[in-house]
């Protein structure tokens, strides 16, 4: 067999098509129908987006607390992080709480050395 024959076998259409999915297509068509309305889907998307916004605001406040107003912004980052955690953004909420706690702890540990 040379290279031309091998190439021809790869690009030709098979002479017999096998449809393995045909028995399952009827069942899948019935499952595709949804009882959820478009308004409910829009409400869910809005709720998830709002939850992510709270998480990102909490993370921003916690990061800002490392540079300015560590006690005020640190405590705010912790509170917003807990709210974000309870709303479902577990990763961002956890990071916000940890960063806020680090900022507050660093302030109280380092303040005696600089006053």
Secondary structure as UniProt FT lines:
FT   HELIX           3..11
FT   TURN            20..21
FT   HELIX           22..32
FT   HELIX           38..65
FT   TURN            66..67
FT   HELIX           70..87
FT   HELIX           90..114
//
